[in-house]
Amino acid sequence: MSAGLVLFDWDGTLVDTRAALLESWHRSTAEVIGRRFPSTADEHAWTLRARGAEIFARITESPSQAAQLSEAFDRAYVLQSATAFAGVAAALDDIASEGVPLGLVTSKARGRVELDMETSGIGRRFDVVVTGDDVARAKPDPEGVRTAVAAARASTADVVLVGDTSADLRAGRAAGVRVVHAGWGYGDAKALAPLADRCCTTPHELLSALGELWSQTAGIREV
């Protein structure tokens, strides 16, 4: 396999943290503001996509209360655990065994990512890790992807981003890399298919999808 770099989103792509995130938000908001947030299906979906700072701003206009929410969320999140999606660990090992470096690009705070890495058991596989603490702008802004590409000293032509949401795929497109939709995650696979170069329904399909994309790149270079 003639390969470059594979970048992955974290929540909803490699690990299932839906229950952990929602439970932490419910606990922290009940403690600080006296009501549980999120409480509706739309709020649930938005909360899983948004950064903590965006969520705090929606819940309260008080900086001091936002600080209390952040502290309460951290206390609650420590009690939770992240679970790698079925097949993810094997897929990462298969890709790495081909000599392909792996990277992580997430809008999540570094401390929470590190907690997830420990509880999920897949955290020691990445050559490059870019978190929400390392960039000014979250996905779909391409800053995180570009930061990871630069850190890996890779060429964008050789980079593939794997993600489950519109924000992931749009960030990859804006950064000039190819994108693969992780259809097992939180995003709507049917709606997001037009944004992706490849769509995989299971992690097992990733290696062959990546091989096809890199074969195309090699063919273009030969021409």
N, C-alpha and C positions, 0 to 999 in steps of 0.2 A: 504493500500500500504506500503510495506516494502521498505523504500527509503533512499537515502543518500543525495547527493548534485548534483544539476544541474547547469552546467556552460554554459553560452551563449557567443557567439561572439556578437558583436554589429552591425556594419555596414553590411547591407545585410542579417542579420539574424533577428534582432529585429526592426531595424529602416531602412527606405529607405532614404539614404542621397546622393544618386547618383547625383541628380540635384544640391544639395547644394555644394558638393565637386567640381564638374566640374565647376560650376559658380565661385566658389572662386578661383580655379586654373586659369581660364580664366581671371578673373579680375586682379589677382596679377601678372601673367606673362605679361599681356599686359601693366601693369603699370611699371614694373621693367625692363623687357628685350625687350619690344616693339613688342612681338608676343604672340599669344595665344597658350598655352599648357595645356592639350593635344589637338591635332588636328585630329588624325586619330583614327579609331575604335580600333586598337591594343593599341595605347597610352591610350585611355580611359579605356580599360579593365585593363591594367597594373597599371594605376594611382589609380584605385579603390582598388587594392590589396596591394599597396606599402605604406611604412611609409613615412612621410614627408621628413625625412633626405635623404632617397633614391631618392626621386623625385627631391629634390634640387640638389643633386649631378649629376643627369642626365641632368638637365637644365643648370647648370652653374658650372664652376670650381673655381669661385671666392667666397671665404668665405664671403666677405662683401656683395656681391650680393645675396648670399644665405640667409644672415641675413635680407636683405631688402625684399626678397621674403617671408620669414617667417612672418615678420611684416605685409606685405601687405595681405598675406593670412589670418592672424588673423583678420584684419580689415574687410575683405570681408566676412569671415565666420560668424562673429557676426550678419551680416545682413540676414543670411539664417536660415532655420529651418529644423529640422528633423521630420519625420512623422513615427509613429509606423506602421508596416505592419498590414493590416486588420486581426483581430483575435489574435494578439500578447498579448494585454493587458488582454484579457479574459483568454488566455492560461496560462499566468504567474499567474494570480489570482487563477486559478483552481489548478495549481501545488502547489502553496504556501498554499492553503486551506487544502492540504493533509499533511501539516507539513513539507514540503520539503524545505530546504534552497536553495536560488538562488544566483548564482554568475555570474560575468561578467569578461571575459578575452578578452581584445582588444589591438591591437597594436597602437591604436589612442592615441594622447596626452591627458592627463587628463583634461586640460582646455576645449578642444573641446568636450570631452565626457560629461562634466558637462553642457555645453551649450545645447547639444543634449538632455540630460536628462530633462532639463527644458522645451524645446520646444516640445518634444515628449509626455510628460506627464507620462512616465513610469519609471522615474529614481529613485523612492523611494522604489523600490521593492527588492533591492539586499542586501544580507548580506555580500558579499565579492565583491570588485571591484579591478581588476588589470588592469592597463593601460600601454601604451607604456613607460610612465615615470617611471614605477616601475621595469622594467626589462632591461637587456642589449641586449637581443636578441629577435627579433620578431618571431611570428609564421611563418613557421612551426616548429621552435624550441620550445620544450616543456616547456621552463622556465616559461612562464606566467601561464600555466596550473598547473604546480607543485607548483608555488607560491600561487595560489588560493587554491589548495587542502591543502597545509600546513596551510594557514591562517584560513581555516575552520575546521582544525583538523579532516579532513575526511580521510577515507581509499580509495585508488584508486579503489578498487573493488566495491565501492558504488557510484562512481562518473560517471556522463554522461556529455559529452560535446556536445552541439548543435551548428552547424556552417554551413555556406553555401559554403565554398570554400575548395579547396584542402589543403591550408595552415592550416585551422582550423582542419580538420579531421586528417591530418598527425601529428599535434601538440598533439592532444588527444591520438592518437595511441602511439606516442613516450613517452607520460607521463604515459601510462598504464591504461587509462580510456576508457570506451565505448564511441562510437561516433554516433550521429544522424545527418543525412544530412537534412538541412532546404531547401527543394526543391523550396520554394517560393522566395528565395533570388537571389543573383547575379551569383552563380555558375551554371555549366552545370549539371543538375540532372542526366542525363543518364550516363555521363562520370564519375561522382563521386560516383554513387551507389556502385561500388565494394569496395570503401574505408570505407563504413559505416556499422554499425551494424543494423541500421534501417534507412529508408528514409521516410520522411513525406512531403506530398505535400502542406499541410496547417498547420498552428499552432494548429488548432483544434485537429489534430491527435497526438499531442505530449504526452498528458497525458496517452493515452492507450499504446503508444510505450514505454514510460518510465516504465509503469507498467509491460510490458512484459519483459523488460531487467532486472528489479529488481527481478521479479519472477524467472528468470533463475539463478540469483546469489544466491537466497535463496535455490533453488534446489541443486545447486552445493555444498553449505555449508552443507546441510543436508546429502548429500552423504558422 
